[in-house]
Amino acid sequence: VISRRDLINLFDYERAAQRALPKHVWDFVAGGSMDEVTLRRNRAAFEAIALRPRYLRDVGVPEVKTTMLGAEITMPVFISPAGLQTQVHPEGELATARAAARSGTVMVVPSSSPASYADLAIAAGGGPLWLQLYHRSREETERRVREVEEAGYKALCVTCDVPTASFKERDARNGFAIFGGVRTPASLSFLVTWEDVDWLRDLTTLPIVLKGLNTAEDAHLAVEHGVDAIFVSTHGGRLLDMTLSSIESLPAVVDAVGERLEVYVDSGVRRGSDVLKALALGAQAVGVGRPFFWGLAVGGAAGVHSMLELLRTELTLVMTYTGQASIHSLDAGLLHIPSGWGF
Ligand SMILES: Cc1cc2nc3c(=O)[nH]c(=O)nc-3n(C[C@H](O)[C@H](O)[C@H](O)COP(=O)(O)O)c2cc1C
């Protein structure tokens, strides 16, 4: 575990990563779409929720172990899927897989990983891996699904919030062209529909997670289409600008699905208290995106592992301070949510 005195929270990792990376790579990781309103709102909304601590309780060592679709994880924080990890560290996805396994949590592997899904399974050494899917064609998706079934992955995570390529203005200004510099609509079209979800449901027995749904309407449809979990996300503010933050959208999705599906959330999680807030609003676990890129940039697998362990430490601390013995007995009474949110 990296424990330098100048790396005591995730924002320290952020600053260190910015110093370490070329500007165009930094902007690619840090940026959001258009005016970056959703990007900022993701943080602002977490910061606007206040905690209502309960004292005079014996919380012992707070319980933070949980499960995601049956896979045991040692804390309710996992690695969100994100492509181009080798841009910030040569070992890229392989390093992240080792770090997630070491922290005892899920890594959602980006479909675009340059390391093979089988090699990532070896790197994770039995740690739980899920595959993120951008659905471009049934042939390609089926090939990927068969590969990860073989490699022992535990679930599929279909990204739903990218009907067309992300267009981030920072990347445009820097001339940072991804996907081999090809910017044609056809090569960047990921249009996935409910029909494809049904097709995928019939194709495999692996659990299916839909990432990027943010409304009660879509949550109801997800239940009807027989998926296993919803991953509320704004894609870190990288796709559609001017949406609610993920944490604001979470309660409506949790309400819509009740106990039927697991719900996860990401976008803007930077502190143990953010994790606690999301769990108190009904999330089973939370994902981190940019923070693991910062960890990678600072120290490869060790950096990602240390970043995750910081979140574990902070979560345990804030649970102790708020009188919470277990993440399994949290509820919204722990929170003060501003009426109207005030943005
Ligand atoms: C550099 C980068 C690449 C990403 N690539 C993908 C991707 O390929 N597929 C996907 O579903 N989400 C992708 N995401 C979004 C993340 O899964 C996640 O939703 C987001 O980063 C969470 O917000 P946070 O960065 O504030 O933690 C990417 C995010 C970043 C920062």
Ligand as a Chemical Component Dictionary entry (heavy atoms), coordinates in Angstrom:
data_LIG
# 
_chem_comp.id                   LIG 
_chem_comp.type                 NON-POLYMER 
_chem_comp.pdbx_formal_charge   0 
_chem_comp.three_letter_code    LIG 
# 
loop_
_chem_comp_atom.comp_id 
_chem_comp_atom.atom_id 
_chem_comp_atom.alt_atom_id 
_chem_comp_atom.type_symbol 
_chem_comp_atom.charge 
_chem_comp_atom.model_Cartn_x 
_chem_comp_atom.model_Cartn_y 
_chem_comp_atom.model_Cartn_z 
_chem_comp_atom.pdbx_ordinal 
LIG C1  C1  C 0 -11.357 7.570  -19.051 1  
LIG C2  C2  C 0 -12.707 6.951  -18.894 2  
LIG C3  C3  C 0 -13.138 5.977  -19.783 3  
LIG C4  C4  C 0 -14.402 5.411  -19.639 4  
LIG N1  N1  N 0 -14.795 4.397  -20.494 5  
LIG C5  C5  C 0 -15.972 3.781  -20.283 6  
LIG C6  C6  C 0 -16.353 2.661  -21.064 7  
LIG O1  O1  O 0 -15.605 2.236  -21.954 8  
LIG N2  N2  N 0 -17.546 2.065  -20.808 9  
LIG C7  C7  C 0 -18.383 2.517  -19.810 10 
LIG O2  O2  O 0 -19.450 1.949  -19.599 11 
LIG N3  N3  N 0 -18.044 3.564  -19.048 12 
LIG C8  C8  C 0 -16.863 4.199  -19.247 13 
LIG N4  N4  N 0 -16.520 5.241  -18.436 14 
LIG C9  C9  C 0 -17.432 5.682  -17.362 15 
LIG C10 C10 C 0 -17.181 4.928  -16.068 16 
LIG O3  O3  O 0 -17.620 3.600  -16.125 17 
LIG C11 C11 C 0 -17.934 5.566  -14.906 18 
LIG O4  O4  O 0 -19.320 5.571  -15.180 19 
LIG C12 C12 C 0 -17.499 6.977  -14.546 20 
LIG O5  O5  O 0 -16.108 7.142  -14.702 21 
LIG C13 C13 C 0 -17.894 7.233  -13.088 22 
LIG O6  O6  O 0 -17.640 8.533  -12.707 23 
LIG P1  P1  P 0 -16.327 8.991  -11.935 24 
LIG O7  O7  O 0 -15.244 9.024  -12.962 25 
LIG O8  O8  O 0 -16.719 10.340 -11.441 26 
LIG O9  O9  O 0 -16.055 8.005  -10.827 27 
LIG C14 C14 C 0 -15.249 5.827  -18.577 28 
LIG C15 C15 C 0 -14.793 6.784  -17.675 29 
LIG C16 C16 C 0 -13.538 7.342  -17.810 30 
LIG C17 C17 C 0 -13.089 8.356  -16.792 31 
# 
loop_
_chem_comp_bond.comp_id 
_chem_comp_bond.atom_id_1 
_chem_comp_bond.atom_id_2 
_chem_comp_bond.value_order 
_chem_comp_bond.pdbx_ordinal 
LIG C1  C2  SING 1  
LIG C2  C3  SING 2  
LIG C2  C16 DOUB 3  
LIG C3  C4  DOUB 4  
LIG C4  N1  SING 5  
LIG C4  C14 SING 6  
LIG N1  C5  DOUB 7  
LIG C5  C6  SING 8  
LIG C5  C8  SING 9  
LIG C6  O1  DOUB 10 
LIG C6  N2  SING 11 
LIG N2  C7  SING 12 
LIG C7  O2  DOUB 13 
LIG C7  N3  SING 14 
LIG N3  C8  DOUB 15 
LIG C8  N4  SING 16 
LIG N4  C9  SING 17 
LIG N4  C14 SING 18 
LIG C9  C10 SING 19 
LIG C10 O3  SING 20 
LIG C10 C11 SING 21 
LIG C11 O4  SING 22 
LIG C11 C12 SING 23 
LIG C12 O5  SING 24 
LIG C12 C13 SING 25 
LIG C13 O6  SING 26 
LIG O6  P1  SING 27 
LIG P1  O7  DOUB 28 
LIG P1  O8  SING 29 
LIG P1  O9  SING 30 
LIG C14 C15 DOUB 31 
LIG C15 C16 SING 32 
LIG C16 C17 SING 33 
# 
